[in-house]
């Protein structure tokens, strides 16, 4: 049975935004690395591919939790600056969702070889 979600106070928004940005950059790099790896697909072994597939599948689940957290914060009475930061963070999460799904699609190419 999974543990209950521990929702965070709005004061955690700057930390969440920073974490999201760091993961965004990492996912972007991984997507490019996989694109370049198509030239030498056998450099990635099955264990590495399985590890990446697990990691990015877990990342999708985590993105969903971050999205829910942002929606909860947005539902609170927030000032304009906080609302703007939340909307930007939520937009970044949508970009990350798309990139993460793209990484998982690219991994299918290597797994299928």
HELIX and SHEET records of a PDB file:
HELIX    1   1 UNK A   10  UNK A   12  5                                   3    
HELIX    2   2 UNK A   13  UNK A   37  1                                  25    
HELIX    3   3 UNK A   38  UNK A   43  5                                   6    
HELIX    4   4 UNK A   46  UNK A   75  1                                  30    
HELIX    5   5 UNK A   80  UNK A  111  1                                  32    
END                                                                             
